[in-house]
Amino acid sequence: MANLFQAANEIVTRLARRNPEWPSTDPTGGNSGTTTLDPSPVGAVGVSLANAPASLVQVLLRANDGRETQNVIVDTLDLTATYTVTVDSNAVDYDASAGGAADEADVINGIADAINADATVAAIVTATAIDVGDTGAVNTVQLVTTAGDESMTLAVSATGSGVLDTYGDATSLDLAIWLRSKTVQRWSKINNGDYTAIDRDGWVEEIRAGGFDRIYVQVTAKVPARSTYTVRVGNGELE
């Protein structure tokens, strides 16, 4: 009877882990331009473990598998400027005045269209005008390398008072995992407090979470400083 109960309990536990949900704890990638250590967890930060006996943590440094993603933004808008985006030494210009740009969205769309119209650059990257932050208007030119290319070099410039900037996939970072005890509501760092180095291939780990109610991912040493990454946490197990 004891063996039957143990087997049934294990089946129920595994079924509970079978369908993980993956809410992102850092959907914008933290492109704040800093590599300083995220704060230690205090209170109800991170993600609830929802009484799961195990949790999966996934860290993604690339927004697209096997391809690099970079973003071009307008830091200072000048509707008379010529904006230049250089991909792998191939320069593409967009003249905002000649293009009749009336606002930032027009400049973003103009830059994206100019890149896609250049046969040489379009073979390296695909440009898309997107709205980051749900502002109601496009504000970013997203560049993604084509299927045959997994990296690019990128430079930007502008004439007049116009200023462009870029950010994209992180190439590396260090992280630590913290768990909060259900009983005393105190946070502890796993793996003897060591930080794990993550490269562009990403990372996934099953965390035994019995007795804990929350999980928190702490990031430091992000390269480049202004770059994006995503942390996803879900109840589940590796099989």
LUMVO-699347 format. One record per residue (C-alpha): residue in one letter; x, y, z. Coordinates in steps of 0.1 Angstrom, whole numbers, plus 5000, padded with zeros to 4 digits. Layout:
BEGIN
AXYZ ...
***
This chain:
BEGIN
M500050005000 A502950245009 N504550184975 L501150244957 F500750574976 Q504250684968 A503750604931 A500450784929 N501951084947 E504851104922 I502351084892 V500251364906 T503451574912 R504751524877 L501351604861 A501251924881 R504652024865 R503651914830 N502352234816 P504552524826 E503552884821 W506253134812 P505553484824 S508553714816 T510053884846 D511954124824 P510054164791 T511754484781 G515254344786 G516354624810 N518054834783 S518955094809 G522655124801 T523954974833 T525854664842 T525554714880 L524054444901 D520354424903 P519154474939 S518854184963 P515254074967 V513054234994 G509454154999 A507154004972 V509454064942 G510153804915 V507653534906 S505253334927 L505952964927 A502252884932 N503052584955 A504952404926 P507552154938 A509852264910 S510352554887 L512052614854 V514152924848 Q515053024812 V517353314803 L517353434767 L520053674754 R518853654718 A515353774708 N515553544678 D517153194677 G520353184656 R519953554646 E521053884661 T518554164669 Q519554524671 N517354834676 V517855194663 I516155474681 V515955854677 D517556024708 T517256374693 L514756444665 D515756684637 L513256694608 T515956844586 A518656584593 T520056304572 Y520155984593 T522655714585 V522655344595 T525655144587 V525454764587 D528654564581 S530254874566 N527354934542 A525755284548 V522155364542 D520855724544 Y517455864551 D516956244544 A514156344567 S513656684549 A513556534514 G511256254527 G508756504541 A509056374577 A506656544601 D507356354633 E509556084649 A507355804635 D507955934599 V511655924605 I511555574620 N509455444590 G511755624566 I514855464580 A513255124579 D512055164544 A515555294532 I517254984547 N514854744531 A515254914498 D518954874498 A519654534482 T523054484498 V521854574534 A518554394529 A520454074523 I522054114557 V519154234579 T515454294577 A514254624591 T510854674608 A509354984624 I507954884658 D506255054688 V508254964719 G506355044751 D502955064734 T503155434729 G500755444701 A503355524674 V506355344660 N509555454678 T512155194670 V513755034639 Q514254674647 L517054494627 V517154114625 T519853934606 T518653714578 A518553334582 G522053284569 D523653544591 E523853524629 S525653854637 M526154204624 T528154524630 L526054834634 A526855204635 V524555514634 S524955884628 A523056194618 T523556544605 G522456864622 S521156824657 G519756474650 V521056194672 L520455814668 D521355544693 T521255164693 Y520754874717 G520154504711 D520854154722 A523154114752 T526153894745 S526753784781 L525653834817 D525953674851 L522953574872 A522053434906 I518853264917 W517153354950 L514253164967 R512053284995 S511053055023 K507353005029 T507652985067 V510053265076 Q509653485045 R513353525041 W515353515008 S518353295002 K520653254972 I521152904958 N524352734946 N526352874976 G525753224964 D527753174931 Y526853364900 T526353174867 A527853314835 I525453314806 D526453354769 R524353414738 D523253054737 G521053114768 W520452894798 V517752684814 E517652514848 E515252314869 I515052454904 R513752244933 A511252474950 G509552274977 G509152485008 F509552814990 D506953054977 R508753294954 I511753294930 Y513853594919 V516553624892 Q519353864899 V521453994870 T524854164868 A527754214844 K525554264814 V527554314781 P526954544763 A525754784791 R522754894770 S521354564758 T518354334761 Y517653994776 T514653804789 V514153594820 R511253344820 V510053144850 G507452864849 N506352574869 G507652254853 E510452014851 L513151904826 E512551554812 
***
